[in-house]
Amino acid sequence: MGENRISQSLLKERGLKNTKHRTTILEFLKDIRQPVTAEQIYCNLKEKNISINLSTVYRTLETLSDKELILRHSVAGESKALFEYNNRIHKHYLICIGCKKILSVENCPLHEYEKILEKNTDFLITGHKLDVYGYCPECQKKGLAGSLSKD
């Protein structure tokens, strides 16, 4: 019950009305700790016997994303966006091209590079995003990486 109060408080802080669907989706994303598609959220809620339409999931995700309560990720070569709870922790991702597994990388290698870029360009950098694509160990074992070589 305490978790729901936190979500309800976050919704209120962002000027959003507290609804069952918003709270439920926000809690699901907070608990899962990995980016997921709208369809995965929808299926999970249906498995829990929560009555919701896929279109409601999409609308709710759009609203929560607009208010920066969740993050929306676009993966190159994929038509479906991924969503995750915005816990305000800066991270990057390793994305497997084979199985679409996503692993977060907690340590950011770009902060020092940002400082160098700012100094060299007089550009005020406010943030960045880095996704690294490749093949996870399981997909490599299955031969999905083919004869790729690192250059």
Buried (B, 14 or more C-beta within 10 A) or exposed (E): EEEBEEBBEBBEEEEBEEBEBBBBBBBBBBEBEBBBBBEBBBBBBEEEEBEBEBEBBBEBBBBBBEBEBBBBBEBEEEEEBBBBBBEEEEBBBBBBBBEBBBEEEEEBEBEEEBEEBEEEEEEEEEEEEEBEEBBBEEBBEEEBBEEEEEE
